[in-house]
Amino acid sequence: MLEKLQIVKQRFDEVSDLIIQPDIITDQKRYVELNREYKDLRILMDKREQYIELTDNLAEAESIIADGSDEEMVEMAKMQYDEAKEGIPKLEEEIRVLLIPKDPEDSKNAVVELRAGTGGDEASIFAGDLFRMYTKYCESKGWKVSTVDFSEGTNGGFKEIQFEVSGEDVYGTLKFEAGVHRVQRVPQTETQGRVHTSAATCMVFPEAEEFDVEINPKDVRIDFFCSSGPGGQSVNTTYSAVRLTHIPTGLVAQCQDQKSQHKNKEKAFKVLRSRLYDRELEIKNAEDAAKRGSMVTSGDRSAKIRTYNYPQGRVTDHRIGLTLYDLSNIINGDIQKIIDELMLAENTEKLKANDDVI
């Protein structure tokens, strides 16, 4: 383990030196990449120091016990030995997980899109419930949520809603939410008390920086239109909403959340960049998942990933066979326990794939 950590230390020293070089600081893309790497390596360096301390304590304790001349020192050494012997395997497991090559996209912000699927009005209401769930979860993480665009359902909720989430390691956390979410409950519109099944699709894109994707302005058609929905007197009177169409791919991004046309255009370009970037990533992720046989983050957005069963208060994540009878808390934003299990499953897959390296 120490040999592997020594290689990491060499890279850490190298990155520490690089990020203060003037030519690196002026290269924005390289500088951002190296800063992210520095942050990840810093965590490993702290673990390395803990590991060296524990192994030194173990060696010292073994030496004192072997000597045996001072009974009081031997008793203290035995305690130190037990503590180190128990701590080293746990720390080694933590380090093994940290040594898994990290997806560079994980530290990015995210663009999330929820769309009502089968189920009519009830599907729109459910998409609204999911939006509230994610908003509350993001608030608990200290992340900022900003609406980009939305289309309201006729009886509440949303036909679709798109929002940005900014904070630390956002995409690496929310990417597990991509897929079809299914709800089983008695709809508000149902008069005979029958349980219906409805669905909503969640899409999660890593937010692309300007240097990640270059967009030729000639390839984009820009349309301005009046905003709709809540927003005061300016709604439907000013052409502040912006729709961008990327002609080569046919991808569309629009924003009507801000009163300023300029701000809406800026947000829409950010979403368009993220969509283009995601197209490339989707192919790569599908290939990686196929190699690992992964069901956790396969990139297949048509896959049914989770069911929320209201009559039984049950939530089931079908990818890992996890069932929790805690629906009321989960739908109110307490989804960390599910994400933790999905992360664990993915890390286990990655550990198997990297056993020859780690």
N, C-alpha and C positions, 0 to 999 in steps of 0.2 A: 504493500500500500504506500509506503514512504517513497518508493521509487517513482510510482505514478504521480504522487503529490509533488515530487521534486521537478518533474517535467512541467507540471502546472505552474510551479513557482517560477520557472525559467520564462514561461510565456507571460506570467503576470508582470515580472520585471521588465520584459520587453514592451508590453502594452503600456506600462507606467511611464516608460521613457518616450514612447511614440506619441502619446496624447499631449505632450508639452512641446512637440516639434512644430515650428511655425507653418511648415508646408502641410502638415496634417490638419492643423486648426483651420486653415483656409479651405480645405477640401471638406465641405459640410457632410457629405455622405460617409466618407471614411471616418471623420471625427465622431459622428453619431454611432457608427458601428463599433468603433473602438471603446467608446464610453460605456456602451452596453456590455461589451465583453469584460471591461475592467470591473464593472459592478458585479457580474457573475463570478469572476475570478476572485474578487475580494472576499466573497462568502466562503469560497473554498480555502482561501488562505487562513481565515479565522478557524475553520475546521482543522486545518493542518497543524496550527499552533496547539489546539486542544489535543489532537492526536499525539503529537510529540510529547506533550506534558504527561499524558496518560501512560505512554510507553516508557518514558523515563521513570515515572513513579513505579511502574511495574518492575522494571529492572532494579531500581534501588531497593524496593521491598524484598525482592528475591535474594539480593545480596545480604541484607540485614538478617533475614530468616536463616540463610545458609550459615552465616557467621555464628549466630545464636548466643553470643557472649553476654548480651545485655537483655535480660528477660523483659523489662519494660519496653525497650525499643522494639523487641520482637513482636510484642502484642500490638503496638502501633503499626508496625510494618505489615502485620497480617490484615489489619483493617484497610490499610492503603492498598494492599495486594488485591483484596476482595473487590474494593471499589474500582480499581483499574481493570480487573478481569471482567467485571460486569459492564463497565462503560465502553471498553474498546470495541466489542462486536456491534453494539448499537451505533457507535460513531462510524464504524466501517460501513455499515449499511446506509447511513445518511450520506456518506461520501460517495459510495457507489452510485446512488441516485443522482447526486450533484454532478458526477462525472459523465452522465448520459449527455451526449451532444444536444444542446438546447436549440429548439427551433427559433431562429432569429425573429420570426414574426410574433412570437408570444409576448414580447414586451411592448408591442404596438397598441395604440388605441383601437377601438372597433366601431364599425357601423353595423347596426342591427336592424333587420327588417322583419316585421311580423305581418303575415297575410292570412286573412280568413280563408279557410278551405271549405270542405263539404259541411253542410249543416245550416246554410242560410243565415238568418239573423243571429241564431245561437252561436255560430262560428265567429261572427263579428264581435259578439259580447265576450266570447272566450279569448279572442285576440286582445281585447281590452284588458281582460284579467291577467293575461301573460305580460302585457306592457306594465301593468301596475306591479306585478311580481318582480319583474326585472328592475323597475325603478327603485323599489324598496330595497332589493338586494344591493344595487349599486350604491345607494345612500349609505347602507351599513358598511360598505367597503371604503367610503369616502371618495367615491368616483363621481364625476360630473356627467349628468345626462342632458343632452340638448336635442330637442326634436328638429328633424329636418323637413319631413313632409308627412302628411296623413290624409286619409279619406275616411270619414266617419260612417259607421253603420247606421241603418235606418232606425234601429231600436236600441242604439247604444253601442259602445265599443268602436272597433275600427275594421273597415274592410281591409285596410293596410296602413301601417305606420312605420316610419323609418326614423331612427334616432342614432346620435353619436354618443359614445361613452369614452370619456378620457380619464386616465389615472395610471396606476402602476400595474403592469402585466395584465391588462384588460383582455386582449385577444386570447392570450394563453389560458384564461379562465373561461371566458364566454364561448369559445369555439365549441365546447362540449354541448352547447344548447342548440346547435344547428340540426334541423331535421323536422319531422312532423310530430306535433304534440296533439294528443287526442284527449277529449273530455267526455265522460259519461255522467249525465245528470238529467234531472227534470228541468227542461227549459222554462224560462219565465212565461213564454208564450204558450206553453202546453197546459191545456185545461183539464186533461184526464189523468195527470200525474204519471205519465209514462216516461221512462228513462230513454233519452236520445243520445246518440254518439255524434259528436262534431269534431272538427279538426282545425288546426291552424299551423302554418309553416313558419319556422324561424330560420332566418339566414343571418350569418355572422361573417363580416368581411374585416380583414385587418385594414386599418386606415393607412392608405399609402401616402408617403411623403412625396413632394414634388420631384425629388431626385430618384424615386422608385419607378415612376412612370412618366415618360415624356409624351405630352399630347400636342399634336400639331393643330394650332388654332383653325387651320383650313379644313380639318377633318370634323369640326364640331359645328352643328347648326344650333343657334341660340334663339329661343322663342320666349317672349315676355307675355304674361297674362295676369288677370286679376286674381288675387287670393280668394279662397273660399273658407267658410267655417269661422270660428271665433276669432276676434281680432279687432273689434271696435269699428269706428266710422271709416277707417281707411280701407277696410275690406270691400272688394268689388268696385272700388272707385279708382285705384291706382294700379298700374301694371308693374307691380313689385315682384310677383312670382316669376321664377325663371325655370325653363326646361331646356336641358342640353341633350342633344342627340349626337352620339358618336357614329358618324356615317359609315366607316369601314366595318364596324361590328354590329351596328344597330342598337347598342346599349343606350338606355335613357336614364338620366338623373334629373330630378327637379327638386326645388326648394321653395316653400312659400311661408316659412315660419317667421322670417324677419320682415319688418316693415320696409327695410332698405333693400332696393333692388341690387345694389352692390354686394351687400352681405349675403343675400340669397344666391347670387351668382358664385360667390366665393365658396359657399357651402356646397352648392351643386357640383362645382368642379372637384371638390374634395371627394364627394361621393362617386363621381364618375371615375376619378383616378383609382379609387378603392375597388370599384367594380372591374375595371380593366386588370388591375393587379391580381384580383381574386380569380379571374379566369385562368391566369397562368398557374396560380397556386393550386387551384382545384384539380388540374391535371396531375401536378406533382404529388399532391396529397393522396389522390386515388391510387397512383402508382405505388407510393410508400405503404399505404394501407393494404394493398393487394399483396405486397411482399411479406408483410407481417401477419396477414389474415386478420387485420384489425376491424372490429365493429365499433370501436370507441369514437374515433374521428376519421371516418372513411371518406367524408366529403360528399356522401350520397344524400342529397337533400330530400329525396323522395322516401327515405327510410323512416318508418315509424319508430321514434325513439322513446316516447314516454306516454303513459296513460294516467289521467287524473280521474279517479272514480269517486264521485261525491257520495253516493249511497253508503259505501263502505269506508269512506274517509281514507282511501288508499291511493298511493302514488307508486307506480311501477316503472322503473327504467329498464327497457327491454334489452339493451345492449349488454348489460352485466347481470341481468336477472335480480336487480335490487328492488325490494318492495318495502315501503315505509307506510305505517298507519299514522300519518301526521299531516294530512292534507291541508288542514286549516293554517298551520304554521308555514308550510311550504308555499302555498298560494299567496301568503303574505310576505314572501321574500326570503324565507329561511331555506335556501337551496344549497348552502355551503356543504352540507353533509353528503348530498348527491354528487356535487362536483368533486369533492375530496375522493370519493370512491371511484369516480371515472378517471381522475388523475392517477390514482394508485394502479388501476387496471392498465392504463396506457404506459406508465412507467415500468410495470412488470413486463409488458410486451417489449418495450425498448431494451430493458435489461437482458432479456433473452437474446434479442437481436445483436446486442453489443457485448455478449459474454466473452467473445474472443479479444475484445479491445479493453474491456474494463476488468 
